[in-house]
Amino acid sequence: MFYGQHEGAGYEVLDKRFNACIVGHARVERLWTGARWSEGPAWFAAGRYLVWSDIPNNRMMRFDECDGSVSVFRQPSNNSNGNTVDRQGRLVSCEHLARRVTRTEYDGSITVLADKFHGKRFNSPNDVVVKSDGSIWFTDPSYGILFDYEGGKATSELDACHVYRIDGTSGEVTRVADDFEKPNGLAFSPDEKHLYIADTGITHNEAGPKHIRKIDVKPDGKSLGASHVFADCTAGLFDGFRVDRDGRIWTSAADGVHCYLPDGTLIGKILIPELVSNVCFGGPRLNRLFICGTTSLYSIYLAINGISQV
């Protein structure tokens, strides 16, 4: 049921339960523009700054919350896409061009965490999440090797597009899911008993999926079990997303950010005038949602809080 829209606020309330998530007078702010395709926001609490990718421009950008300035964080970036922060506060990135997952150390040096599976190069690691045990989970669709815009055109060395896990202690890479067409964004539930993964297979198959699946994490914490479709996208495609402390999913879509309850009910939207690729929670209290639009970085303050990575 439609409960109305907050005039000028950029909210669309589809279920009255969304009202508890929003600050009535808060507005969407455009913090910066000038990208070709913004992606992969990651919040660094110690420095109060955000890093995100501008994939086609082969660079990573940095927003300083203290003074509002934006600068180039890294260029070239190997057409980095998804980014996150590990439990020690280090940047973990998916690189399309180099077809690998890397970690930026405290001194700025880069450690390669994974670039092959059984001797074959990955397609183009896309999005990444770190579990509380230090393991790193990432998706590997083929978007970065399809043409020379977000990576480098190449032939896949693997049989398809899958989801992988890097062990936090041994560094061993295992395949945890092999039944996706184009696995994309991913995030754990607050208790880490479930892993949500978007499948954007419809981009290259008109009958393909455009949904998020909810997958059981087995008791060993290292493998996945049964899954079901959590939500189908009602506007374009889901890409990247985050989960808040109460288990709601805040996901990108063609018309902005969609908010889902843990039972899969779409309760509201944050309307953005550009196609949205990804989001993340930031600010000292993790109540500021940073939003990567196509060319721009947006943010809005909410009445809820995200989950700390460290």
N, C-alpha and C positions, 0 to 999 in steps of 0.2 A: 504494500500500500504506500502511496506517495503522501508524505506528511508535509511537504512544502520545502521551499528553498530559502535560505538566509540571504536576503537581498544584498548583493555586492560582496558577500563573504567568500564566495567560491565553494559553498557547501551545497550538496543535494542530499536531503534527508529522506531515505527510503523506508526507514523503520525508526520509530521513536527512540529506540535504544542507542541510536547514533548520537543523540543529543548529549549523552553523558561523556562522549569522546571529544567534544568540540568546545572551544572557548567562543562565546557568542560574538565578541567584538574583535577577535583575531582575524587577520586577513592574510591571504597568500601574498608573499613578497617575491618579486623577481630580483635576485641578488646579483646576477651577472648574465650576460649573453655574449655570444661570439663563437660558439662551438659548432661543429658539423653534426655530431651525434654524441651526446653526453651519456655516460654510463658509469656504473660501478662506484657509487659513493661509499666512502668509509670514514668514520669519525674517529679522531685521535683526541681522547679526553685530556691527556696530559698537556697538550699544546693548544687545546681548544681550536682545532682546525679540521677542515674536511678536505679529503683528497678524492678526486674523481677523474674518470677517463674521458678524453675527447678522441674517440677511436680513429676516425679518418685522418685527423690532423696529427696522429702519432705523438700524442703528448698527454701528460697528466697535469691536472690543474689543482690549485690549492686555494681554499677560501679560509681566511683568518676571521674567526668570529669576534675577536677582540676589537678590530678596527674596520672590518668589512672589506678588506682588500682582497683582491684575487691576483694570483701570479702563477707562472708555470712552475710546476713541481718537478717534472722530469720530461725531457725531450731529447732524443727520441725515446719512446716508451715501448717499442715493439708492438704497437697497436694494442696496448693493454685494454682489457674490457672489465670484468668483475674484479673488485678489490674487497678485502676485509682486513680485520685486525686480529692477530692471534692473542693468546692468553698472556703473552709477555709484552703486548703493545707494539708488535712489529707488523709492517705492511705485508700482506700476502696478495699476490696479483696473478690474474690469468692473462697470458700474453698470446694474442692471436698470431702475430708474425713469427715469433719464435716457437709457437705451438707448445707452450710449457707453463707450469706453475712455479712462481718464484717467491722468495721472501727477501725483503729489504732489511738488512741488519742495522743495528744502531749506528754504525759508522758509515752507513750509506752503501756498503758493498751488497751485492746481490747473490743469493744462494739459490741454485736450481733445486727445487723440491721434487719435480717430476716432469719428464719430457718424453718418456716412452712407456709403453706397456708391452711386455713380452718382446722387446726389441723393435717395436714399431712406433713411429712418432704419433702423438695425438693429432686429432683433427685441428681443433683450435679451442682450448679450454676457455669457457665462457663465464661462469659464475662460481663462487666459492664460499664456503662457510666453515668455521672452525668449531668443533665440538668441545665440550668441557674437558674431555680426556686428552686434548691436544691434537687429535686427529683432524685432518683436513679433507673435506668432501667437495668434489667439484664436478661440473657437467662438461661434456665435450661434444657439442654439436659441430657442424661443418661450416658455419657461417663465415669464419675467417679464411677459409681456403676456397670459397666459391668464386671469388673475383678479387681484383687488386684494389679494393676500397677500404676494407677493414682488416686487411692482412695481406697475404700473398696467395695468389691462385695456385692450387696444387691438387694432386690426386690423393685421396685418402689412402692411408696405409692400413687402416683398420676396417673391419667388416661393416661397421655402422657407427652410430652415435650412442655413447653410453655414459654412465655415471661411475665415478671412481672415488676411492678413499686412500689417503696417505696416512700410514700409521704414525702417530705422534712420537713414538719411541724409536722404532726400527727404520722408519722411512719407507717401508714396503708399500707398494701400490697394488691395490686389489680392485677388481671390478665389482660394484655392488648392485648395479641394475643394468639390464641389457634389453629391456622391453619398451624403450622410448624411441620415438622418431627423431625429435629434436629437443633433447633435454635442455632446459634453460635455467631460470632462476631457481634457487633452493634455500630453504631455511628450516631449522628445527623448531618443534614446539617448545614451550618453556621448560617442560620436564624431560625433553629429549627422547620421549617415547615414540614420537612420530617425526618423520621427515617429509616436508612438502616439496614437491618438484613440479615446475611448470613444463609443459610439453607444447612446443610451438610448431608441430609438424605440419600444420596447415599452410605454412609459408611456402612449402614446395610440394604440397599434396592437397588439392582442394577438398578432399575428404578426410584430411588429417586432423589431429587433435588441436584444440586451443583451450586447454584446461590446466588446472593444477590438480595433481594427485596427492593424496594423503597416504603415507606408507608407514607401516609398523616398523619400528626398530626392534630387532630381536634382543633378548636379554643379554647377549654377549656384548651389545653396544657396537658391534663391528659389521653387522650384516642386516639386511632388510627382509621383511616378510610380506604379509598380505597388503594389498593396496586397493584404493577405490578412488573414483573421480570425486574430488572435493568441491570443485566449482568450475563451470564453463564460463568463459569470458563473454560478457554481453556487449562489449565495445572494443573491437580490434582483438588484440592478443594480450595475455599476461606475459610479462618479461621477468623483471626482478621484483622482489618483495621482501618485507620484513615482518616479524611477529612481535607484538607487544607483550607486556608482562602478564596480561590476562588472556593471552592466546589468540587475540584477534589478528587477522592477516591484513596487512596494508600492502596492496599490490598495484603495480603499474598497469595502465590500460590506455586505449586510444584517446579517451576523453579526460584523463587525469588519474587519480588514485582511488581505487575501490577498497572499501573496508568490509571484511567478512567476519562474522562470529565463528567460533571454533566448530559449530555445527554446519557451517557452509552457507549461512544466511547472509545475503548482501544487505547491509544496513545503511550504507551511505557512500557518498563520493566527495572527494575534493576535486573540484573542476580546475583544469589547467588548460591554457590556450594552445598547447602543443602536445604532440604524442609523447607520452611518458615512458621511459625505459626502466627506471629503477629508483629506489628510495632507501633512506636509512635514517635512524633516529640519532640525534645529536644534542648538543648543548649540555651544560653541567648537570642537568637533571634528566636528560634523555627525553625531554618532552617537546623537542623541536624536530619536525619531520623535514628532512632535506629531500628534494625532489629533482631528479634529472629529467628535464624536458629535452626535446630534440636539440635545440640550440642554446638552452639556458639552464641556469640553476635557480630553483625556487625553494622557499621554505614556508612553513606555517607552524605556529605553536598550537599544541593540542592539550587536552585535559587528561591525557593518559601518558604513560611512560614506556619507553622501549626497554630492551634487555641489554645489560652491560656485557661486553665481550671479554672483559678482563676482571 
